[in-house]
Amino acid sequence: MRCMKQAFLSGSFGAFISLILSIALPAEATIHYVTVNGSSFSPATLPIEPGDTVVWENTEDFFPHTTTSDLPVLDPNYWNGLLVGQGDTFAHTFNNVGTFTYHDELDSGTGTITVSLPAPPGIMLESARQEGSQFLFAATGLTVGKTNVLQASTNLTSWVAIKTNVANNASLTFTNATALPCRFFRLAELP
């Protein structure tokens, strides 16, 4: 009975650790480009993630523009870039979540940068449970038609594939006999 209880807790913990590891992996920062020509920014609204950089470029001959934050000058998120001639650029990295409006001090253009955290990963391992002599947990957020590999480990270092299937639904319940060694679990979706 002790190993069954440990298997249940280890499986829950393994599912939890797998989820934490997939969320904790840093995403690459992205560079986004906004042009200013005439009296507008293009795109005028831009959704980005924390750590991303926005580069504004003046694409107009012989007319200067600015990209100027609507925040108070002493706000740490404030920026002000002067784009004197065609091809001039100004870059700003957004590290904080929020909505940041800006304008062109030399013309009538306005814009909005919305910085949001990325969506959590699609596949989620649900709480493990024991039913009779079976250890079960559900996976949701699966992509129909994609191959999924359930892996197990006793030490979180060496992983062994124990079940492979192609999802025919967005969720699937995995069943594992508790008589097997105590272990951690993770689920990988193949490309």
C-alpha positions in Angstrom: 0.0 0.0 0.0 2.9 2.4 0.7 4.3 2.2 -2.9 0.7 2.7 -4.3 0.5 5.9 -2.2 4.0 7.0 -3.3 3.1 6.2 -6.9 0.0 8.3 -6.7 1.9 11.2 -5.1 4.9 10.8 -7.4 2.7 10.8 -10.4 0.9 13.9 -9.3 4.2 15.6 -8.5 5.7 14.5 -11.8 2.7 15.9 -13.7 3.1 19.1 -11.7 6.8 19.3 -12.3 6.3 18.8 -16.0 3.8 21.6 -16.1 6.1 23.9 -14.1 9.0 23.1 -16.4 7.0 23.9 -19.5 5.8 27.2 -18.1 9.2 28.2 -16.8 11.1 27.9 -20.0 11.8 31.4 -21.2 10.5 32.5 -24.6 12.6 34.3 -27.1 12.1 38.1 -27.2 10.7 39.3 -30.5 11.5 42.5 -32.4 8.3 44.2 -33.9 8.4 47.0 -36.5 6.2 50.0 -36.8 6.4 52.5 -39.6 5.4 56.2 -39.5 4.5 57.8 -42.8 2.2 60.8 -43.2 0.0 61.2 -40.1 -0.1 57.6 -38.9 1.7 54.7 -37.4 1.4 51.3 -39.0 0.3 49.1 -37.2 -1.4 51.6 -34.9 -2.1 48.9 -32.3 0.4 46.2 -31.5 0.1 43.3 -29.1 3.5 42.1 -27.7 5.0 40.2 -24.8 7.3 41.4 -22.0 10.9 41.6 -23.2 9.9 42.3 -26.8 11.3 45.3 -28.6 9.5 47.7 -30.9 11.4 49.5 -33.6 9.8 52.6 -35.2 11.0 53.7 -38.6 10.3 57.0 -40.5 9.4 56.0 -44.1 8.6 59.6 -45.2 10.9 61.8 -47.3 11.8 65.1 -45.8 9.4 65.1 -42.8 10.5 64.4 -39.2 8.4 62.4 -36.7 8.6 61.2 -33.1 7.4 58.3 -31.1 6.6 59.7 -27.7 5.0 57.9 -24.8 1.9 59.4 -23.2 3.3 58.5 -19.8 4.8 61.2 -17.5 8.4 61.9 -18.4 9.6 60.5 -15.0 7.8 57.2 -15.4 10.3 54.4 -15.9 8.3 53.1 -18.9 8.4 56.5 -20.7 10.2 56.8 -24.1 10.7 59.5 -26.7 12.4 58.9 -30.0 13.1 61.4 -32.8 13.0 60.2 -36.3 14.4 63.1 -38.4 14.7 61.6 -41.9 13.6 58.7 -44.0 15.1 55.5 -42.7 15.7 56.8 -39.2 14.8 54.3 -36.5 14.2 54.3 -32.7 13.9 51.1 -30.6 12.3 50.6 -27.1 12.1 47.3 -25.1 8.9 46.8 -23.1 9.6 44.8 -19.9 6.3 45.5 -18.1 2.8 44.3 -18.7 0.3 47.0 -19.6 -1.2 49.2 -22.3 1.1 52.0 -23.5 -0.2 54.7 -25.7 2.0 57.1 -27.7 1.8 59.9 -30.2 3.8 61.8 -32.8 4.7 65.2 -31.4 5.3 66.6 -34.9 2.2 65.2 -36.6 -1.2 63.7 -35.7 -0.3 60.0 -35.5 -1.2 57.9 -32.4 -0.6 54.3 -31.4 -1.0 51.7 -28.7 1.3 48.9 -27.5 -0.3 46.2 -25.4 2.1 44.1 -23.4 0.6 40.8 -22.2 2.0 37.6 -20.7 2.0 34.7 -23.2 -0.8 32.2 -23.0 -0.1 29.1 -20.9 0.9 26.0 -22.9 -1.9 24.1 -24.6 -1.4 20.7 -22.9 -2.3 20.5 -19.2 -2.0 17.5 -17.0 -4.9 17.3 -14.6 -4.8 16.1 -11.0 -4.0 12.5 -10.6 -6.4 10.1 -8.9 -6.6 6.5 -7.9 -9.6 4.3 -8.8 -9.5 0.8 -7.5 -6.1 -0.6 -8.4 -5.5 2.0 -11.2 -3.6 5.2 -11.1 -5.2 7.8 -13.6 -4.7 11.3 -14.7 -6.1 13.3 -17.6 -4.4 15.4 -20.2 -6.4 18.3 -21.8 -5.5 20.7 -24.6 -4.4 18.0 -27.0 -4.3 18.6 -30.7 -6.5 16.2 -32.6 -4.3 14.2 -35.0 -1.1 14.9 -33.2 1.0 12.0 -31.6 1.5 12.2 -27.8 4.1 10.3 -25.9 3.6 9.6 -22.2 7.0 9.3 -20.5 7.9 8.1 -17.0 10.9 8.6 -14.8 12.0 7.5 -11.3 14.6 10.3 -11.0 13.5 13.2 -13.2 16.6 12.7 -15.3 16.1 9.6 -17.3 12.7 9.4 -19.1 11.2 6.3 -20.8 8.3 6.4 -23.2 5.5 4.1 -21.8 2.6 5.0 -24.1 2.2 6.6 -27.5 -1.1 7.5 -29.1 -2.6 9.9 -31.7 -5.2 12.2 -30.1 -8.7 11.8 -31.5 -10.0 14.2 -28.9 -8.8 17.3 -27.0 -8.6 15.3 -23.8 -7.4 11.8 -22.9 -7.2 9.9 -19.6 -4.1 7.9 -19.0 -4.3 4.7 -16.8 -1.2 3.2 -15.2 -1.1 0.0 -13.0 0.0 0.9 -9.5 2.1 -2.3 -9.2 4.7 -0.6 -11.4 7.6 1.2 -9.7 7.0 4.6 -8.2 7.6 7.3 -10.9 7.0 10.8 -12.3 5.2 11.4 -15.5 5.2 13.9 -18.4 3.5 14.2 -21.7 5.1 15.4 -25.0 3.3 16.2 -28.2 5.3 15.4 -31.3 5.4 17.9 -34.2 
